[in-house]
Amino acid sequence: MAGRLSIITGATSGVGLATAKVLAAAKSNLVLVCRNREKALPIREELMNAYGVDVDIVVSDFSRMSEVRQAAETILNQYQTIDVIINSVGLHSTRKRYNEDGIELCFAVNHLGIFLFTKLLLPRLVAQGHGRIIQVNSEGHRFSGVKLKDINFKKRIYTGLKGYGQSKTAQLLTMQVISEQLKSSHVTINACHPGAVKTAIGSNNGFLYRFFFKHVTSHFLKNPVISGQAIHYLAAAPELEGVSGRFFHLTIDELPAKHAIDPVMARKVYDLSMEMVGLNDE
Ligand SMILES: NC(=O)c1ccc[n+]([C@@H]2O[C@H](COP(=O)([O-])OP(=O)(O)OC[C@H]3O[C@@H](n4cnc5c(N)ncnc54)[C@H](OP(=O)(O)O)[C@@H]3O)[C@@H](O)[C@H]2O)c1
């Protein structure tokens, strides 16, 4: 990774932060894409001082597609070469919430924001002839498929697991289409489950959730350093050159749920996602 440029979204906490530390230790220069500059500034200082790498901050709220577009544009303008993109931005919400365009928030952030960001940066990776994209997904994709006619949970009951599962499944399905599009390039896209690790995920939820997390769930979770190490492996391992469209549980190549590998559904969710973010492949 030495001297390469890695872009990390969701780099201010948990899996993204752990990954930033591992990659900086491997001497990769970094761009931390985050929604809160104040939170990112001390992280930038710490990484630059500890590892002597260049670290930039790009601010973007991934629930707002206009801000995702701005972030991608800034990165494309500032960097000629992008070696690695790690999308760790994400949330789990037990309450049904919407972004300002009326899109269910998990779908908007965990899937659409990352999808748009990836699609906007991809031409640069293809043009330069190399690059690896890693989508931080989840075993939670198994909780739900994608309901094309009710993405926004207007006609069915929302649960945190369904909203989260739908967003992660949408990411796995669209990854297949993108991977296919990249076939003749030297760019790869893979997804991973980063382990069950102790992070801030779910801290936006209510008192009961946080109480249970603090006193029960958290005792079973591992240190996110394992996520950072696994993602470093996926981003750098020579044996993964050319490997694309796969789902890794940490570093183990695993088969996703049936609903997340259906090629017909993959195309439909891809087309819908393109329409929702206002992109066109032609
Ligand atoms: N923790 C686990 O056991 C686990 C298991 C499976 C999958 N995952 C996946 O791992 C990824 C990272 O989650 P985590 O566990 O590390 O949680 P986390 O500690 O809460 O980190 C989430 C990151 O995403 C950022 N973020 C959230 N909403 C955003 C928005 N609208 N715009 C921009 N940034 C936003 C957060 O920013 P702030 O710092 O500003 O809040 C933070 O940097 C997620 O995709 C999650 O689904 C985690």
The ligand as a Gaussian input file, in Angstrom:
#p B3LYP/6-31G(d) Opt

LIG

0 1
 N      -20.100000      -3.006000      13.669000
 C      -20.383000      -4.194000      13.159000
 O      -20.378000      -5.240000      13.855000
 C      -20.741000      -4.304000      11.707000
 C      -21.154000      -5.560000      11.215000
 C      -21.477000      -5.671000       9.871000
 C      -21.373000      -4.582000       9.036000
 N      -20.988000      -3.364000       9.529000
 C      -20.902000      -2.252000       8.585000
 O      -19.713000      -1.516000       8.792000
 C      -19.884000      -0.190000       8.288000
 C      -19.353000       0.778000       9.317000
 O      -20.149000       0.710000      10.477000
 P      -19.517000       0.775000      11.939000
 O      -19.951000      -0.450000      12.661000
 O      -18.106000       1.130000      11.858000
 O      -20.412000       1.970000      12.561000
 P      -19.993000       3.416000      13.065000
 O      -18.944000       3.304000      14.128000
 O      -21.281000       4.055000      13.454000
 O      -19.368000       4.119000      11.778000
 C      -20.209000       4.571000      10.740000
 C      -19.506000       5.656000       9.963000
 O      -20.420000       6.135000       8.958000
 C      -20.570000       7.546000       9.113000
 N      -21.903000       7.993000       8.699000
 C      -23.116000       7.558000       9.129000
 N      -24.099000       8.207000       8.474000
 C      -23.492000       9.073000       7.620000
 C      -23.963000      10.026000       6.676000
 N      -25.275000      10.261000       6.487000
 N      -23.054000      10.710000       5.947000
 C      -21.721000      10.531000       6.116000
 N      -21.214000       9.652000       7.025000
 C      -22.093000       8.940000       7.761000
 C      -20.320000       7.819000      10.581000
 O      -20.000000       9.187000      10.758000
 P      -20.009000       9.869000      12.227000
 O      -18.709000       9.463000      12.867000
 O      -20.090000      11.324000      11.909000
 O      -21.203000       9.341000      12.955000
 C      -19.139000       6.876000      10.825000
 O      -17.946000       7.430000      10.348000
 C      -21.384000      -0.032000       8.018000
 O      -21.601000      -0.136000       6.649000
 C      -21.995000      -1.212000       8.743000
 O      -23.188000      -1.613000       8.145000
 C      -20.672000      -3.206000      10.846000

